[in-house]
Amino acid sequence: MGYDYKEGKKRIKEILENNTTVNEKDAVPSDENFTFKNSYYSWVTAIFVDIRDSSDLFSNSNKVMVSKIIRSFTSEIIEILRNDANLREIGIRGDCVYGVFSTPYQKDISNTANYASWINSEIKMLNKLLINKGYKTIKVGIGISSAQELIIKAGRENTGINSKVWIGEAVTKASNLSSLGNKNGINPIVLSFLTYTNIIDIWEKENSNARSWFKECYSIDYGTYYHGDIIQVDFNNWIEKGMPE
């Protein structure tokens, strides 16, 4: 294997004995502020978009169709999420696209949660285009959660192989909530209790019907959460008109 375990011991001891600092900040700093000797404890909101019944899709014998569906799905979710100054990480995990945002203020949580309505509408557009090609349509669950997270730069120093590790409820819960969406009577968009309570007053000022868009649920695993099926009205109207050029 060629692993020098004696040097490995030295590296581990150096990590364990260095003066690591944890900086508590409202906002997550940009990547260049992270080192292997610091970490941050900040407010974040995570959004996960997970394809339902992906195992059936992946096992389909039409591999060209599967490839095109997955590429179309990932391409446009990333496009929706990527142009945000508060975005701190975006990626793909199997059949799921996710983004993690710095959200120190309620308006930031509201802005991040609003992406769910764009994604929900985009999936409707994608499915129309898939039907036109004679392909299978897809369903997704969209999970959103907010919390204070401990964020650590982890990996192997001086190799370029590193990534941020998010420790807390936001990322894990968003992933879990996405698995509930569009299944067993739950609507596609699923918000954690903390996300919902931080955005609903803002949304209600913009639309007096906002509270009626969501239903409250409770589970032992996830506590109180809210689910809905909101869309971008202009976007959806364009889809319904046949998506004219």
Buried (B, 14 or more C-beta within 10 A) or exposed (E): EEEEEEEEEEEEEEEEEEEEEEEEBEBBBEEEEBEBEBBBBBBBBBBBBBBBEBEEBBEEEEEEBBEBBBEBBBEBBBEBBEEBEBBBBBEBEEBBBBBBBBBBBBEBBBBBBBBBBBBBBBBBBBBBEBEEEEBBEBBBBBBBBBBBBBBBBEBEBEEEEBEBBBEBBBBBBBBBBBBBBBBEEBBBBBBBBBBBBBBBEBBBEEEEEBBEBBEEBEEEEBEEBBBBBBBBEEBBEBBEEEEEE
